[in-house]
Amino acid sequence: MNYFGIGMRYNDIMELDHWLRRRIRMCYLKQWGRSRKRIGELIKLGSPKYQAILTGLSRKGYWHLAKTYATNCGLSKQYLEDQGLVSLRTLWIAIHYPA
């Protein structure tokens, strides 16, 4: 959040934050590659089994699959934060509303 980040509006930051998380979810799906691996990883991360199977066997693109219920359950916001992703929203609030 350098100079230009300070001038951004809250809605712009939220939009960018959502886009970034979806892009990271897409990269995870792409990294897993085959459908069997995708299903296994989503189930391991806590997605409902049926939803993980639907997502894993889908022939839709990675960007579309990154917004599905199973992907959002498995690769949740909390999981991504535990992996080290810093929320732009949190940084923006810390800059604009210091305690």
C-alpha positions as CSV (number, residue, x, y, z in Angstrom):
1,M,0.0,0.0,0.0
2,N,2.4,2.7,-1.2
3,Y,1.6,6.1,-2.5
4,F,-1.0,5.2,-5.1
5,G,-2.7,2.6,-2.8
6,I,-3.5,5.4,-0.3
7,G,-5.5,7.3,-3.0
8,M,-7.7,4.3,-4.0
9,R,-11.3,4.2,-3.0
10,Y,-12.6,1.4,-0.7
11,N,-14.7,-0.2,-3.4
12,D,-11.7,-0.4,-5.7
13,I,-9.7,-2.1,-3.0
14,M,-12.4,-4.6,-2.3
15,E,-12.8,-5.4,-6.0
16,L,-9.0,-5.9,-6.4
17,D,-9.0,-8.0,-3.2
18,H,-11.8,-10.3,-4.6
19,W,-10.0,-10.5,-8.0
20,L,-6.7,-11.5,-6.4
21,R,-8.2,-14.3,-4.2
22,R,-10.1,-15.7,-7.3
23,R,-6.8,-15.6,-9.3
24,I,-5.0,-17.4,-6.6
25,R,-7.8,-20.1,-6.4
26,M,-7.5,-20.4,-10.2
27,C,-3.7,-21.0,-9.9
28,Y,-4.3,-23.7,-7.3
29,L,-6.8,-25.5,-9.6
30,K,-4.4,-25.2,-12.5
31,Q,-1.5,-26.5,-10.4
32,W,-3.6,-29.6,-9.4
33,G,-4.1,-30.3,-13.1
34,R,-6.1,-33.6,-13.5
35,S,-9.6,-34.0,-12.3
36,R,-8.8,-36.8,-9.9
37,K,-6.2,-34.7,-8.2
38,R,-8.6,-31.7,-8.1
39,I,-11.3,-33.8,-6.4
40,G,-8.9,-35.2,-3.9
41,E,-7.4,-31.9,-2.9
42,L,-10.8,-30.2,-2.6
43,I,-12.1,-32.9,-0.4
44,K,-8.9,-32.8,1.7
45,L,-9.4,-29.1,2.2
46,G,-13.0,-29.5,3.5
47,S,-15.2,-29.1,0.5
48,P,-18.4,-31.2,0.4
49,K,-17.7,-34.4,-1.5
50,Y,-20.5,-34.0,-4.1
51,Q,-19.6,-30.4,-4.8
52,A,-15.9,-31.4,-5.1
53,I,-16.8,-34.1,-7.6
54,L,-18.9,-31.7,-9.7
55,T,-16.1,-29.1,-9.7
56,G,-13.4,-31.7,-10.4
57,L,-15.2,-33.3,-13.4
58,S,-16.3,-30.0,-14.9
59,R,-14.9,-29.0,-18.3
60,K,-15.3,-25.3,-17.6
61,G,-12.3,-23.1,-17.5
62,Y,-10.1,-22.5,-14.5
63,W,-11.4,-19.0,-14.1
64,H,-15.0,-20.2,-14.0
65,L,-14.2,-23.0,-11.6
66,A,-12.4,-20.6,-9.2
67,K,-15.8,-19.2,-8.3
68,T,-17.6,-22.4,-7.6
69,Y,-18.9,-23.4,-4.2
70,A,-16.5,-26.3,-3.7
71,T,-13.5,-24.1,-4.5
72,N,-14.6,-21.3,-2.2
73,C,-15.2,-23.8,0.6
74,G,-11.8,-25.6,0.2
75,L,-9.7,-22.6,-0.6
76,S,-11.5,-20.2,1.7
77,K,-10.4,-16.7,2.7
78,Q,-9.2,-18.1,6.0
79,Y,-7.2,-20.8,4.3
80,L,-5.5,-18.3,2.0
81,E,-4.7,-16.0,5.0
82,D,-3.2,-19.0,6.8
83,Q,-1.0,-19.6,3.7
84,G,0.3,-16.0,4.0
85,L,-2.0,-13.9,1.8
86,V,-2.3,-10.4,3.1
87,S,-5.7,-8.8,2.6
88,L,-5.6,-5.5,0.8
89,R,-8.8,-4.5,2.6
90,T,-7.0,-4.8,6.0
91,L,-4.0,-2.8,4.8
92,W,-6.3,-0.1,3.4
93,I,-8.2,0.2,6.6
94,A,-5.0,0.3,8.7
95,I,-3.8,3.2,6.5
96,H,-7.0,5.3,6.4
97,Y,-8.3,4.6,10.0
98,P,-5.2,4.2,12.2
99,A,-6.1,3.2,15.8
